[in-house]
Amino acid sequence: MNYPVLSHGSFTSPHLIDRWDCITINQRSVSFKLFDHVERRVLKRNDEEDIGASEFELLTATAFEIFTHEHLDLAVVEVGMGGRLDATNILGHPSGGAKVFHAAPLVTAITKIGLDHQAFLGNTLTEIAREKAGIVKPGVPVVLDMSNDVEVKAAVEEVAKDNRMIQPHHLKLATRALTENGHPAQAYSNTQAVSHVLINREIALRSTLTALEELGLHLFDPSLTNHEHSSEYTSDCHASATTLVEDMFKASARSNVPGRQSYIDLTPLGIPRSDVMLDGGHNEQAATALMDTLTEQPKPNSSGNERDSIGRTWIIALTSTKDVEQMLRVLLRPGDKLFAVEFGPVAGMPWVQPTKAQDIIDAATGTVTSPGLAEAHACGMEVLRALRLAHDATPAAADHPGEMVIAGSLYLVGDVMRLLRDAAVGQGGTG
């Protein structure tokens, strides 16, 4: 079956390695040349019209102008922080005093909400949920993660009471995505997908199907029974649409977001260790999801009841605004080894600062129960040195997935990925 080719893009934040890699066109980061050209135009307008836009507003304007420049058919836009007052929320709102509206989204999705960015969004889940629900637009369907706490669901449902609400309860689509002809899909042949992976995949699939419906493509949903479909679904519609949906399933099961529970090989850095977990989750909720994934990994000689005597080795950095003890309480266990680091300056975000490495060590010492950590070292901004020390401290017997973990901040993820890229370039790679 031949599908129409749609040009598509995405805008997510923060960036990982370079400021422009948060903007993609057809699954490739935009070139520096294009980014620089459009950003200069945006900066000039900001100065000439005395707009006084913030750094993130300028980045958002640059992303949207690139989308226009590239004549995109579709774009996936991630909110920077919150929702109601976020720069990305200009979508679907009038442009200044003019009666011209920016294109409204085809669908909005609200994923798991936890306590984060309280200084900006509020101190309770209800307050934060109301801010997040600020992306809801009149007449635009809303996909809501139903694993959220009761107060979150109540707040979102109140804001979206006049909208079509899609509430994925049973993970039918995501579970189907894990199989090919009744057998585990290749991407999950060696591990059991944990609940948060299934939930996120369900939301993505439901959002995609809903967006396609908004475009007039009424697809057959194989997770529903025949009587749940409207009469417009003919047998031909069933056959052709099911093929498309099945292809979506297979693609989603193999999708991977760099720096989000991904495995990397440190060999290019002169560190002979592969299957190192790299995760940019930066709040208690994300830390819990990371631990769920790590717990699912099979451990050699494991009894299946308690962790082996060989603890995990952690390289951790945290943003200065985070609750350090709360994060470490989720991640660390007695017998683990900790190498605390500080990420470097973040391009375009001068206000973002790391927690001091020694403060992380001090918090860990007071958080981990007896007998405590096996090792704890403050390495400052020497990330490469920390990686080498962590490798040396991790027994060869523990060289299997998830026993050496880099976590706590997307900015640390960026520093590590930059080290790997620069090493590849230095060794004659394309980078």
Residue pairs with C-beta under 8 A, 6 or more apart in sequence:
1 240
1 243
1 244
3 244
6 73
6 74
7 25
7 26
7 70
7 71
7 72
7 73
7 74
8 25
8 26
8 27
8 72
8 73
8 74
8 75
8 76
9 23
9 24
9 25
9 26
9 66
9 67
9 70
9 72
9 74
9 75
9 76
10 23
10 24
10 75
10 76
10 77
10 78
11 22
11 23
11 24
11 60
11 63
11 64
11 67
11 75
11 76
11 77
11 78
11 88
12 22
12 78
13 22
13 56
13 59
13 78
13 80
14 22
14 346
14 349
14 410
14 411
14 414
15 21
15 22
15 347
15 348
15 414
16 22
16 258
16 259
16 410
16 413
16 414
16 417
17 414
17 417
17 418
17 421
18 29
18 32
18 347
19 35
19 59
19 347
19 348
20 29
20 30
20 31
20 32
20 35
20 36
21 29
22 59
22 63
23 29
23 30
23 35
23 62
23 63
23 66
24 30
25 66
25 70
25 72
30 66
34 66
34 69
35 62
35 66
38 62
38 65
38 66
38 69
39 58
39 62
41 65
42 58
42 61
42 62
42 65
43 58
45 51
46 52
46 53
46 58
53 61
54 87
55 348
55 349
56 80
56 87
57 87
59 87
59 348
60 80
60 87
60 88
60 90
61 87
63 77
64 90
67 75
74 106
74 211
77 88
77 91
77 105
78 88
79 86
79 88
79 89
79 132
79 135
80 86
80 87
80 88
81 117
81 120
81 121
82 117
82 120
82 121
82 128
82 131
82 132
82 134
83 89
83 131
83 132
83 133
83 134
83 135
84 130
84 131
84 132
84 133
84 134
84 135
85 131
85 134
86 134
86 135
89 134
89 135
90 102
91 102
91 103
91 104
91 105
91 137
92 101
92 102
92 103
92 104
92 105
92 137
92 140
93 101
93 102
94 100
94 101
94 102
95 101
95 102
104 137
104 139
104 140
105 135
105 137
105 140
106 140
106 210
106 211
106 214
106 215
107 140
107 141
107 142
107 143
107 207
107 210
107 211
107 214
108 135
108 136
108 137
108 140
108 141
108 142
108 143
109 142
109 143
109 144
109 203
109 204
109 207
110 132
110 133
110 135
110 142
110 143
110 144
110 145
110 156
111 145
111 200
111 203
112 145
112 147
112 148
112 196
112 199
112 285
113 125
113 128
113 129
113 132
113 145
113 148
113 149
113 152
114 125
114 283
114 284
114 285
115 123
115 125
115 128
115 283
115 284
116 128
116 283
116 285
117 128
117 321
118 128
119 321
121 127
121 128
121 131
121 132
122 128
122 130
122 131
124 151
125 149
125 151
125 152
125 155
126 151
126 152
126 154
126 155
128 152
129 148
129 151
129 152
129 155
129 156
130 155
130 159
132 156
133 155
133 156
133 159
133 160
134 159
136 142
136 156
136 159
136 160
136 163
138 162
138 163
139 163
140 163
141 163
141 164
141 165
141 166
141 210
141 214
142 156
142 160
142 163
142 164
142 165
142 166
143 166
143 168
143 203
143 206
143 207
143 210
144 153
144 156
144 157
144 160
144 165
144 166
144 167
145 168
145 199
145 203
146 153
146 167
146 168
146 169
147 195
147 199
148 156
157 165
166 206
166 210
168 199
168 202
168 203
168 206
170 223
171 198
171 199
171 202
172 202
172 223
173 201
173 202
173 205
173 206
173 209
173 221
173 223
173 249
174 197
174 198
174 199
174 201
174 202
174 205
174 252
175 198
176 222
176 223
176 249
177 185
177 201
177 205
177 249
177 250
177 252
177 253
178 184
178 185
178 188
178 193
178 198
178 253
179 185
180 186
180 250
185 250
185 253
185 254
186 254
187 253
187 254
188 253
191 296
191 297
191 298
192 296
194 289
194 292
194 293
194 296
195 292
196 289
196 292
197 293
201 252
201 253
204 252
205 248
205 249
205 252
208 248
209 219
209 221
209 245
209 248
212 219
213 219
217 241
218 230
218 232
218 233
218 237
218 241
219 241
219 244
219 245
220 229
220 233
220 237
220 238
220 241
220 242
220 245
221 229
221 245
222 242
222 245
222 246
233 241
256 262
258 413
258 417
259 278
259 279
259 280
259 410
259 413
259 414
259 417
260 279
260 280
260 281
261 277
261 278
261 279
261 281
261 289
261 290
261 293
262 277
262 278
262 279
263 274
263 275
263 276
263 277
263 278
263 401
264 274
264 276
264 278
264 406
264 416
264 420
265 273
265 274
265 275
265 276
266 272
266 273
266 274
266 276
266 387
266 391
266 420
267 273
267 274
268 420
268 423
268 424
268 427
269 384
269 387
269 388
269 419
269 420
269 423
270 388
271 387
271 388
271 391
272 391
273 391
273 394
273 399
273 404
274 399
275 399
275 400
275 401
275 402
276 404
276 405
276 406
277 290
277 293
277 294
277 401
277 402
277 404
277 405
277 406
277 407
278 406
278 407
278 413
278 416
278 417
279 286
279 290
279 405
279 406
279 407
279 413
280 407
280 409
280 410
280 412
280 413
281 287
281 289
281 290
281 407
281 408
282 318
282 319
282 322
282 408
282 409
282 410
283 322
283 327
284 323
284 326
284 327
284 330
287 327
287 330
287 331
287 407
288 330
290 331
290 405
290 407
291 330
291 331
293 402
294 312
294 402
294 405
297 400
297 401
297 402
299 307
299 308
299 400
300 397
300 400
301 308
302 308
307 333
307 335
309 335
310 335
310 395
310 397
310 398
310 403
311 333
311 334
311 335
311 336
311 337
311 373
311 374
312 333
312 336
312 337
312 402
312 403
312 404
312 405
313 336
313 337
313 339
313 390
313 393
313 394
313 398
313 403
313 404
313 405
314 331
314 332
314 336
314 337
314 338
314 339
314 390
314 405
314 406
314 407
315 339
315 341
315 383
315 386
315 387
315 390
315 404
315 405
315 406
315 407
315 412
316 328
316 331
316 338
316 339
316 340
316 341
316 360
316 406
316 407
316 408
316 412
317 340
317 341
317 342
317 343
317 354
317 355
317 357
317 360
317 383
317 408
317 409
317 411
317 412
318 324
318 327
318 354
318 355
318 360
318 408
318 409
319 352
319 353
319 354
319 355
319 409
319 411
320 353
320 354
320 355
322 355
324 355
324 359
324 360
324 363
325 363
325 366
325 367
327 408
328 360
328 363
328 364
328 367
328 368
329 367
331 407
331 408
332 338
332 364
332 367
332 368
332 373
333 368
334 368
334 369
334 370
334 371
334 372
334 373
335 371
335 373
335 374
336 368
336 373
336 374
337 373
337 374
337 375
337 376
337 390
337 393
337 394
338 360
338 361
338 364
338 373
338 375
338 376
338 377
339 377
339 379
339 386
339 389
339 390
339 393
340 357
340 358
340 360
340 361
340 364
340 376
340 377
340 378
340 379
340 386
341 357
341 379
341 380
341 381
341 382
341 383
341 386
341 412
342 354
342 355
342 356
342 357
342 380
342 381
343 354
343 381
343 383
343 409
343 411
343 412
343 414
343 415
344 381
344 411
344 415
346 352
346 411
346 414
352 411
354 409
354 411
356 378
357 378
357 379
357 380
358 378
360 378
361 376
361 377
361 378
364 373
364 376
365 372
365 373
365 376
375 393
377 386
377 389
379 385
379 386
379 389
383 412
383 415
383 416
383 419
384 419
387 406
387 416
390 404
391 404
394 403
394 404
398 404
406 412
406 413
406 416
421 431
422 431
424 430
424 431
425 431
